[in-house]
Amino acid sequence: MKSIVILLLLSIFINGNLFAQHYTEEVDYYQRSNRQKTISLAFGIAGGALFTAGFIVYLREGNPYYNSNYASQNSNKGQMLAYVGGALMVVAIPFQIMSNSNRKRAMSVGLMDMRVPVLQQQNIVRTFTPSIGLKIGL
């Protein structure tokens, strides 16, 4: 009896994937899509904020009405901030494109075998019937 229990426990520990969650390919694509969308939003919002702040600083540096040291100041801080913000927004675009393509892959049409109740000889029997299903991850 003890050897059976030890053997059972040993087999459970050896097979580490026994209680692990197994993800399908569609779930993997959906998770990739969510991560890429988050990265895209982070870069896009940060880039938009830096571009706007840089543009405002650039307008204030180049306007003698706002800047009393206009003649002696030769700085391009605002211009550099605007360039960095624009670069961050450009980096966000490929992540958004990859996110959309992975989301479309996750919403794929697949062929499944569903158990359908069928009447056979005055009894209802569940048989496997091939059917087309649409998987949409929300």
C-alpha positions, 0 to 999 in steps of 0.5 A: 500500500505504501509503495503504491502511494509513493509511486503515485506521488512520484508520478505526480511530481515527475509530470510537472505539466499535470496541473499546468494551464495549456493555452491554445494558439488563439489564446496565445495570439490574443495575449500577444495582441493585448501586450502589443496594444499596451506597448503601442498606447504607452509609446503613443501617449508619451510621444504625443505628450512630448511632441506637444510640450516640445512644440509649445516650448519651441513656440515660446523660444522663437517668439520675442513677445513671450521670451525677453532674452530672445536675441541672446538665447540660441536654444533648441530644447523645444525642437529636440523635445518635439523630435523625440516625441515624434520618434516615439509616436513613429515607434508606436505604429508598428506595435499597433499594426502587429497588435491588429494582425495578432487580434485578427489571427485570434479571431479565426475560423476553425473546424471543430467536432461538436457533440450534437443530439441526433434522433436514432431509432427513437432514442436521442444519441449524441454524435460527433458532427463536424461544424464550423465555428467562429472564435472571437476573444473579447 
